[in-house]
Amino acid sequence: MAIKSTIFKVDMQVSNLDTHYYADHALTVARHPSENEQRMMIRLLAFALQAHEQLQFTKGLSDEDEPDLWQKSLSDEIEVWIDLGQPDEKRIRKACAKANQVLIYTYNESGALKWFEQIKNKLTRFDHLSIYCVPDEAAIALSQMSKRNMQLQYMIQDGEIMVSDGERSVTVEPKVLRKAND
């Protein structure tokens, strides 16, 4: 019998001073059996950073043709494609062909930096691709906030994210590995 996804309920408050986006989101997040808490919390971080009323979680790990998150227009065009981890060049090329903006949030810092060094020269033609690395300390601290029912506040200013669950807080400063239009 296959193991089912674990369901998490998240009340998320986003205050993004950089983009002037302020909203509450009631999210239901399915954590795939192969996904750990750290990866799920980075998915939530990516959601908060790119928050928009049309941003949504996809089938993600359950469907290789979909990213972890995406934002689609009313005419069903992919405006923003968000992947986590270390996708291969073929997947990045596919994402860049399908979406107006592609974002990759990577973690596991030492592995991510090696991955980026190996792939960065193959990415020069994708001017709408940005890649960020979440530092290990922040990723671990985020995973410690994981509960089945979460109330999380994200305050974003100058590229720095303060995440709080009411009991503890974590400051996350993703490293910019590649910025769109560079």
N, C-alpha and C positions, 0 to 999 in steps of 0.2 A: 504494500500500500504506500502510495506517495505521501511524502510529508507536505502539509499545506503551509501556506504563508501565514505569518503571524501578523495580526492586525494591531496597529497602534493608532490612537486618537491624539491629535495634536491641535491645541489652540495656540495659534501663532500670532503674535503682534509684531508687525514690522514698522519700524520708523527709520526710513532711509533719507538722511539729510542730504546725501549726495544727489539723489534723483527727485527729491521731494515727494516720495511715495510713502503714504501712511495708511495702513489698513490692517484689519484683523482677518485671519484665515482659519477656518475650521477644517482641518485636513484629516483624512483617513489614509493611513500609509500601510501598505502591505509589504512586509519584509519577507522577501524570498528566502526559502530555507538555506540557500547558499550565501546569503548576504549577512554579514556581521553587523553589530550595533554601530561600529565606527562608520562603515559605509552608509548605513541608513541615516546617521546624523549628518554626514556630509551632504547627502541628498537634500536634507532639510535646510542646511546652510545654503546650498545652491539655490533652492527655492526662495529663501529669504533675500538673497542677493539679487535675484532676477525677478522678484515678485511682481506679478501683473494679474489682473483679473482673469486673463485667458491662459495663464501658465498652468500646466497640469502634469501630474505624474503619469507615466505610461506603463506599459507592461514590463518595460525595462529588461531585467535579466531573463524574463520569460519569453521575450521576443527579440531576436537579434536585429530585426528590421526597424526597431524603435529605439530612441534614446532613453535615458533615464527620466528626463523631463522635456517637454516641448511647449511652445506657445504657437498656436495656429491662428491665422486670420479668420475672419468670418467666411471667407471663400475657401477655407480648408488648406491654405498654403502654409508651409512651415516657416514661421518668422524666426524662431529661436530654437536651436537644437542643443541640448545640454547632455553631455556624457560624463561619466565618472571613471576614474582609473587611468589605464594606459592603453587606449585603443590603438589598433594597428593602423598603418597608413591607408590601407584600403577602406577601413571604416571611416576614417577622417575625410578621405576624398569623397566618399558617398555622402556624408553629412554636409560637406561644403557644397556639393552639387544640389542638395535638396533644400537647404535653409539659407535665409538671408544673413543669419548670425549663428556661429558655432562657438560654443564654450565648452572647455574641458576642465573639470576640477579633479586634480590628481592628489593623491595622498601617499603615505608610505614614502617619505621624503627621499631617502637614499635611492630606492628603486626608481622613483619617479624622475629624479634628476638624471640617472643613467639612461632611462627610457628616452627622455627628452633630448639628451645629447646625441643619441643614435638616430633620432627621427627628425630633428629640427631642420636639417638641410633639405628634406623632402617636402617641407611645409611652406616654403617661401612664396609659392603662387597663390596661397589661400589668404587673401587680404581681409577676410571677415572671420578669421579664426583667432580666438584668445585661449590661452592655457594658463591655469593658475595651480599652484601647489599649496595645499594646506599643511602647515608644519606639524610634525609628529606630536609635539606636546599639546597643541590645540586639538588635534584629532582625537587623542586619547582622552582629554578632558571632556570633549563633547560626548564621546561614547559613554562616559560615566553619568551623563544626564539622562540617558535613555531609560524610559519607563513606558509601560503600556498606555498610560494616560499622561500627557505632558502639556504643560502650559509654559511656552517659551516666548521670551521677548528678545527681539533682535534690533539693536540700534546700530546703524551703519553711518559712519562719518569718515571722510577722507580715506576710504578703502579699508578702514579698520572696523571690525564687527565685534560688538559686545553682545554676548549671548548670556541670558540669565534664565534660570528656571525657578526663581524665587528663593532658592536655598543657596545657590552658588552661581558664580558668573565666570565666563571664559572670554578672553580677548583673542580674537583670531585676526591675523594679518596674513592673508594668502600672498605667497610670493608670485609675482608676475613672471612667468616663463616666456610668454609671447603675448603681445597685445595686438589686437586687430589693427590693420592699416599701418603696421610697422615696416 
